[in-house]
Amino acid sequence: MGVNLSPMGLFVQKYGGTSVGSIERIEAVADKVATFRSEGHDMVVVLSAMSGETNRLIELAHKIQEHPDPREMDVLVSTGEQVTIALLTMALKKRGYDACSYTGGQVRILTDNAHNKARIQSIDVERMRKDLDTGRVVVVAGFQGVDDQGNITTLGRGGSDTTGVALAAALKADECQIYTDVDGVYTTDPRVVDSARRLDRITFEEMLEMASLGSKVLQIRAVEFAGKYGVPLRVLSTFEEGPGTLITLDEELEEMEKPVVSGIAFNRDEAKLTIRGVPDQPGVACKILAPVGEANIEVDVIVQNISAVDGTTDFTFTVHRNDLSKAKGVLDRVSNELGAREVVTDDRIAKVSIVGVGMRSHAGVATTMFKALGEDNINIQMITTSEIKTSVIIDERYLELAVRTLHSAFNLSEATGV
Amino acid sequence: MGVNLSPMGLFVQKYGGTSVGSIERIEAVADKVATFRSEGHDMVVVLSAMSGETNRLIELAHKIQEHPDPREMDVLVSTGEQVTIALLTMALKKRGYDACSYTGGQVRILTDNAHNKARIQSIDVERMRKDLDTGRVVVVAGFQGVDDQGNITTLGRGGSDTTGVALAAALKADECQIYTDVDGVYTTDPRVVDSARRLDRITFEEMLEMASLGSKVLQIRAVEFAGKYGVPLRVLSTFEEGPGTLITLDEELEEMEKPVVSGIAFNRDEAKLTIRGVPDQPGVACKILAPVGEANIEVDVIVQNISAVDGTTDFTFTVHRNDLSKAKGVLDRVSNELGAREVVTDDRIAKVSIVGVGMRSHAGVATTMFKALGEDNINIQMITTSEIKTSVIIDERYLELAVRTLHSAFNLSEATGV
């Protein structure tokens, strides 16, 4: 096939359910793709199902089985993307562009056989390469694959992002562009802070912390995947023009481009449990947390206070709010066994985090955070830190205030070098 | 695998769109299949899309392209059956029966690459055999296959019947049962003749003549296919109990079982064109019909009168009513070229046929027909005959009367030997 000397790029573009939610929107996506193609770029397009369609199919299944058979569920819901790839390909052909649609099984996107949550194992790029070499736009169903027995599998909800990134990695694309209904990644939620600013760039690590903390722009697995394979990932709006936010490797950012803090993430999904007056013995943390893990409850922030004079300690951790009553039940049992004083819970908490790769090389970032919150009389209940993130648990009532205060304390409204 | 010593049968059952038109109906089909399976039969089930679904998908496509790309059309509409096979398999599993769904591509039903009207070339039965050997119900998407490049193809509308017959032939099934919304094949349309009687048996040839004349119980191609491979075909109602009608080879009917006439078929879909005063020369029929064929118009009944004293003749043929104005245009041109007198058309005609393999060995059947019509003063405009069929073209107004008269003249209300 020879070396590609073209200055043009190979782009993988992924459009979500709202972007292909009607015939009119599919036509608009075709216009967008056609523009890129007419500029000379090689184009691979990954689509979700029309918004609402996947839920419609799931409801049909639930009318039959409360817990539908996982293999058949994948056969059922994978039809949603198959519809949109056919329709977009027709719309491209109408515009005079050569195009061809492929299901996950046709590409072929090989996965393990974990139905409803399969993981991609390999992608056969030969057929796509041949199409691209002839100038054809390749349109691929997101969210789905096929196991080595030819059974249809799906990657789980939101998995179309992962399909886009995986195709970009396999094809060594210049960029994977995720089109969605927001125009990029923001320093924080614009609904909370008016002056929140769209970031031009962010690193994969920062994006992961932002995503896992409630900025639901991108699927976490897709970001991990892109980071692992170094696929430049761009988040853009389907409905507005603009450069979006480019998510890249840390090394690709100039030192001067690196803000100390890139954004403020937050969520209200957690609840706090404290077991009071636990005899402070070696292994006590394990005795408390092991039964919680066995009950399939995920624990987030964990804090153990130093021993009190009576030789007991307090042990606090947070779980998802949905798991609170289940966790309370487990902890009451543990409390009895350990002879602890009491178990108290609080679901009126919120987590606020500052995220930024610059924190690695800048001391005092956490101090600035604590100082700013202190000046607003916001009491910090728990603290947890990682290399590029510092999180605090506070009273839920002060969440908006804390986010605004921190956004301002780290000057996030002002654009940096990029 | 050894020799199967079981007295039980292997049945391929096909359920049409109305039979799987809702979750409730899919549950009812599951009950029916489960009953057969629990009696020990090996079961393969072929499904159409839910009624209305294929049209919904086609409408989506037509909003984008007036003539949708054929390959993409197949990608699109094949999702309809994929939905129903998943739902029925779930319903079977809910009832405690092992079952597995397969798309046309998974089975694998290999076709040529004539999208939207593909023909089956081969079927890989290995996977189905393995499933059947373990007692699993095999649920297959009708109407679809895959070409040798892995592209999704469809067999054209109504093609699910063909899938059923092809699977039955490949698996050497004991019977292919086509479940539909009528309880069998009738001596004529019960809406026209009250005493129309369900036939217990009919031959493939008779069924072909009945089907092509407007008894839309079965797809013609499926009957041809079943006849060619000697697959016993049974038409039954999804909604009522009963033996339906068995369609078999002529040789399998005892002589005494063979009625002279099995049924009265009719249709109102045709229109008649006459070119008057054509110079009667060798090759004139070809000069008239060749341009009609080139315009892709199918011609049914053809009659050429003997020459008149002036050396000219009248030439009459019928076409589908939808093609009448197009055919008129072609014929006007031909008329000018040949120096004919005029072209007249009539779309108020109907065709009535008597069908029966017994006609082969019984003289005078046509005479009985003409006599009966004459006694009712029904004028016969055209006559055409084949080995097992005699058709007449009459004024549309007398259609019902003609059908009733013939039904009675051949004693079709009375059951024969079978």
Chai-1 contact restraints between the chains, C-beta under 6 A:
chainA,res_idxA,chainB,res_idxB,connection_type,confidence,min_distance_angstrom,max_distance_angstrom,comment,restraint_id
A,I23,B,K63,contact,1.0,0.0,6.0,A-B,restraint_1
A,K63,B,I23,contact,1.0,0.0,6.0,A-B,restraint_2
A,I64,B,M90,contact,1.0,0.0,6.0,A-B,restraint_3
A,I64,B,A91,contact,1.0,0.0,6.0,A-B,restraint_4
A,Q65,B,M90,contact,1.0,0.0,6.0,A-B,restraint_5
A,Q65,B,K94,contact,1.0,0.0,6.0,A-B,restraint_6
A,P68,B,M90,contact,1.0,0.0,6.0,A-B,restraint_7
A,D69,B,M90,contact,1.0,0.0,6.0,A-B,restraint_8
A,D69,B,K93,contact,1.0,0.0,6.0,A-B,restraint_9
A,E72,B,A86,contact,1.0,0.0,6.0,A-B,restraint_10
A,E72,B,T89,contact,1.0,0.0,6.0,A-B,restraint_11
A,E72,B,M90,contact,1.0,0.0,6.0,A-B,restraint_12
A,E72,B,S101,contact,1.0,0.0,6.0,A-B,restraint_13
A,V75,B,A86,contact,1.0,0.0,6.0,A-B,restraint_14
A,V75,B,S101,contact,1.0,0.0,6.0,A-B,restraint_15
A,L76,B,V83,contact,1.0,0.0,6.0,A-B,restraint_16
A,L76,B,A86,contact,1.0,0.0,6.0,A-B,restraint_17
A,T79,B,T79,contact,1.0,0.0,6.0,A-B,restraint_18
A,T79,B,Q82,contact,1.0,0.0,6.0,A-B,restraint_19
A,T79,B,V83,contact,1.0,0.0,6.0,A-B,restraint_20
A,Q82,B,T79,contact,1.0,0.0,6.0,A-B,restraint_21
A,V83,B,T79,contact,1.0,0.0,6.0,A-B,restraint_22
A,A86,B,E72,contact,1.0,0.0,6.0,A-B,restraint_23
A,A86,B,V75,contact,1.0,0.0,6.0,A-B,restraint_24
A,A86,B,L76,contact,1.0,0.0,6.0,A-B,restraint_25
A,L87,B,I64,contact,1.0,0.0,6.0,A-B,restraint_26
A,T89,B,E72,contact,1.0,0.0,6.0,A-B,restraint_27
A,M90,B,I64,contact,1.0,0.0,6.0,A-B,restraint_28
A,M90,B,Q65,contact,1.0,0.0,6.0,A-B,restraint_29
A,M90,B,P68,contact,1.0,0.0,6.0,A-B,restraint_30
A,M90,B,D69,contact,1.0,0.0,6.0,A-B,restraint_31
A,M90,B,E72,contact,1.0,0.0,6.0,A-B,restraint_32
A,A91,B,I64,contact,1.0,0.0,6.0,A-B,restraint_33
A,K93,B,D69,contact,1.0,0.0,6.0,A-B,restraint_34
A,K94,B,Q65,contact,1.0,0.0,6.0,A-B,restraint_35
A,S101,B,E72,contact,1.0,0.0,6.0,A-B,restraint_36
A,S101,B,V75,contact,1.0,0.0,6.0,A-B,restraint_37
A,Q106,B,G150,contact,1.0,0.0,6.0,A-B,restraint_38
A,G150,B,Q106,contact,1.0,0.0,6.0,A-B,restraint_39
